[in-house]
Amino acid sequence: VENTLENSEKATGSRLLGEEPKTKKPVVARIGRFGPMIQIGEVNDEEKPRFASLRSGQNITDITLEEALELFKLPRKLGVIDGTDVSAAIGRFGPYVKVGKTFVSIPKDSGLIPETIELEEAVKLYKDKLEADKNRVILEFPEDESLFVLKGRYGPYIKHGKTNIRIPKGTKPDELNYEDCLTIIKNNPPKNGNRTKRKK
């Protein structure tokens, strides 16, 4: 029996860890579409199974039932601010807080984690993000709400919809007008994989 279970786990890439205490549903560690995960319940159950991704450093081969159940304590609802729900969780790109539809990463050096972060701490991260986003905007135009002049990591640039265009050297970004931006966009089409590099 032990041999069968061992070979079966290797073949399917899954381990039965036990049962969820409240529902008595099976808790399984397995490889899913987006990587290692924990599943509670089965596909043919009346209620859909629940899923949680493993955290960094965890492995389906040795994760315990207790550790797996901890993953389902997230997302945590922290409270409400101005009628908007605030929660904390761990996503594909790490821990975050969510205010309404806005996601804010929890900095690694903040000492904060989704399991214990408080509402006030989450709201501060959210407000800091809003302030940072606000400070990125150099110019915006009533003629086109999808056009902005922004501060970027590598200098100022024009954002038009999903297209980013670097501002030519020597140009003062805060003195640009709407027509100037359109001219820069027209003269600097976005790069793509098919475009050949210019010769020096």
C-alpha positions as CSV (number, residue, x, y, z in Angstrom):
1,V,0.0,0.0,0.0
2,E,2.8,2.4,0.9
3,N,4.5,1.6,-2.4
4,T,1.3,2.3,-4.3
5,L,0.7,5.6,-2.5
6,E,4.3,6.8,-3.1
7,N,4.2,5.9,-6.8
8,S,0.7,7.4,-7.2
9,E,1.9,10.7,-5.7
10,K,4.9,10.9,-8.0
11,A,2.7,10.2,-11.0
12,T,0.0,12.7,-10.3
13,G,2.2,15.3,-8.6
14,S,-0.2,15.5,-5.6
15,R,-0.3,14.6,-1.9
16,L,-3.3,14.1,0.3
17,L,-2.5,16.0,3.5
18,G,-5.7,15.3,5.4
19,E,-9.1,16.9,5.9
20,E,-10.2,20.4,6.7
21,P,-11.5,20.2,10.3
22,K,-14.7,22.2,9.7
23,T,-15.9,20.7,6.4
24,K,-14.1,17.3,6.4
25,K,-13.1,18.0,2.8
26,P,-9.8,16.6,1.5
27,V,-6.8,18.9,1.5
28,V,-4.4,18.2,-1.3
29,A,-1.0,19.6,-2.3
30,R,-0.5,19.5,-6.0
31,I,0.9,21.2,-9.1
32,G,-1.7,23.5,-10.7
33,R,-1.8,25.6,-13.8
34,F,0.2,28.4,-12.2
35,G,2.5,26.3,-10.0
36,P,2.4,24.5,-6.7
37,M,-0.9,24.9,-4.8
38,I,-3.2,23.6,-2.2
39,Q,-6.8,22.4,-3.0
40,I,-9.6,21.9,-0.6
41,G,-12.5,19.9,-1.9
42,E,-13.0,18.1,-5.2
43,V,-14.1,19.2,-8.6
44,N,-17.2,17.0,-8.5
45,D,-18.4,18.5,-5.2
46,E,-21.5,20.6,-5.0
47,E,-19.4,23.5,-3.9
48,K,-16.4,24.5,-6.0
49,P,-13.0,23.6,-4.5
50,R,-10.9,26.3,-3.0
51,F,-7.3,27.0,-4.0
52,A,-4.3,28.7,-2.5
53,S,-0.8,29.2,-4.0
54,L,2.2,28.0,-1.9
55,R,4.4,30.7,-0.5
56,S,8.1,31.1,-1.3
57,G,10.1,28.3,0.3
58,Q,7.2,25.9,0.6
59,N,7.1,22.7,-1.3
60,I,4.2,20.2,-2.0
61,T,6.5,17.3,-1.0
62,D,6.8,18.4,2.6
63,I,4.2,21.0,3.5
64,T,2.0,19.9,6.5
65,L,-1.7,20.1,6.8
66,E,-1.4,22.9,9.4
67,E,0.8,24.9,7.1
68,A,-1.6,24.3,4.2
69,L,-4.6,25.5,6.2
70,E,-2.8,28.7,7.1
71,L,-2.8,29.6,3.4
72,F,-6.6,29.9,3.5
73,K,-6.7,32.5,6.2
74,L,-6.0,35.0,3.4
75,P,-7.4,37.3,2.1
76,R,-8.2,39.0,5.4
77,K,-10.8,41.7,5.5
78,L,-9.3,44.5,7.5
79,G,-12.2,46.9,7.6
80,V,-13.8,49.7,5.6
81,I,-12.6,53.2,4.7
82,D,-15.0,55.7,3.1
83,G,-17.4,52.9,2.3
84,T,-14.7,50.8,0.5
85,D,-13.5,47.4,1.7
86,V,-9.9,47.0,2.7
87,S,-8.2,43.6,2.7
88,A,-4.8,41.9,2.7
89,A,-3.5,38.9,0.9
90,I,-0.7,37.3,-1.0
91,G,-0.8,37.2,-4.7
92,R,1.3,36.0,-7.6
93,F,3.7,38.9,-7.2
94,G,3.9,38.9,-3.4
95,P,1.9,40.3,-0.4
96,Y,-0.5,43.2,-0.9
97,V,-3.4,45.2,0.4
98,K,-6.4,46.0,-1.6
99,V,-8.6,49.0,-1.3
100,G,-11.6,48.8,-3.5
101,K,-10.1,47.9,-6.9
102,T,-6.6,49.3,-6.1
103,F,-3.8,46.9,-5.3
104,V,-0.8,48.1,-3.2
105,S,2.3,46.0,-2.7
106,I,3.5,45.5,0.9
107,P,7.2,46.5,0.9
108,K,9.5,43.7,2.0
109,D,11.4,46.1,4.3
110,S,8.2,47.4,6.0
111,G,8.0,44.6,8.6
112,L,4.4,44.2,7.7
113,I,2.7,40.9,6.6
114,P,-0.9,40.2,5.4
115,E,-1.6,37.9,8.3
116,T,-1.2,40.7,11.0
117,I,-1.3,44.0,9.2
118,E,-3.9,46.4,10.7
119,L,-6.4,48.6,8.9
120,E,-4.5,51.8,9.8
121,E,-1.2,50.4,8.4
122,A,-2.9,49.3,5.2
123,V,-4.6,52.7,4.7
124,K,-1.2,54.4,5.1
125,L,0.3,52.2,2.4
126,Y,-2.7,53.1,0.2
127,K,-2.4,56.8,0.8
128,D,1.3,56.7,0.2
129,K,0.7,55.1,-3.2
130,L,-1.9,57.7,-4.1
131,E,0.6,60.5,-3.2
132,A,3.4,58.8,-5.2
133,D,1.2,58.4,-8.2
134,K,0.1,62.0,-7.9
135,N,3.7,63.2,-7.8
136,R,4.4,61.3,-11.0
137,V,2.1,63.5,-13.0
138,I,3.8,66.5,-14.6
139,L,1.0,67.4,-17.0
140,E,-2.4,66.2,-17.9
141,F,-4.7,67.4,-20.7
142,P,-8.4,68.1,-20.8
143,E,-8.3,67.5,-24.6
144,D,-7.4,63.9,-24.0
145,E,-7.8,62.1,-20.7
146,S,-5.6,59.3,-21.8
147,L,-2.6,61.6,-22.4
148,F,-0.1,62.4,-19.6
149,V,3.4,63.7,-19.1
150,L,4.9,61.6,-16.3
151,K,8.0,61.2,-14.2
152,G,9.6,57.9,-14.9
153,R,12.5,55.9,-13.5
154,Y,14.6,56.8,-16.4
155,G,13.4,60.3,-16.9
156,P,10.2,62.1,-18.0
157,Y,8.0,60.5,-20.7
158,I,4.7,60.8,-22.4
159,K,2.0,58.2,-21.8
160,H,-0.8,58.0,-24.3
161,G,-3.2,55.1,-23.5
162,K,-0.9,52.1,-23.2
163,T,1.9,53.7,-25.2
164,N,5.0,55.2,-23.6
165,I,7.2,57.6,-25.5
166,R,10.4,59.1,-24.1
167,I,10.7,62.9,-24.3
168,P,13.6,64.1,-26.5
169,K,16.7,65.5,-24.6
170,G,16.7,69.2,-24.2
171,T,12.9,69.4,-24.0
172,K,11.4,70.7,-20.9
173,P,8.5,68.4,-20.0
174,D,6.6,70.9,-17.9
175,E,6.5,73.4,-20.9
176,L,4.9,70.9,-23.4
177,N,1.4,71.6,-24.7
178,Y,-1.1,69.2,-26.2
179,E,0.2,69.7,-29.8
180,D,3.8,69.3,-28.7
181,C,3.0,65.9,-27.2
182,L,1.2,64.7,-30.4
183,T,4.1,65.7,-32.5
184,I,6.6,63.8,-30.3
185,I,4.3,60.7,-30.4
186,K,4.1,61.0,-34.2
187,N,7.8,61.3,-34.7
188,N,8.7,58.5,-32.2
189,P,6.5,55.5,-32.9
190,P,6.6,52.8,-30.3
191,K,9.3,50.2,-30.7
192,N,8.4,46.6,-31.4
193,G,10.1,43.3,-32.0
194,N,10.0,43.6,-35.8
195,R,11.6,47.0,-35.9
196,T,15.2,47.0,-36.9
197,K,17.8,48.9,-34.9
198,R,19.1,52.2,-36.3
199,K,22.7,52.3,-37.4
200,K,25.0,54.5,-35.3
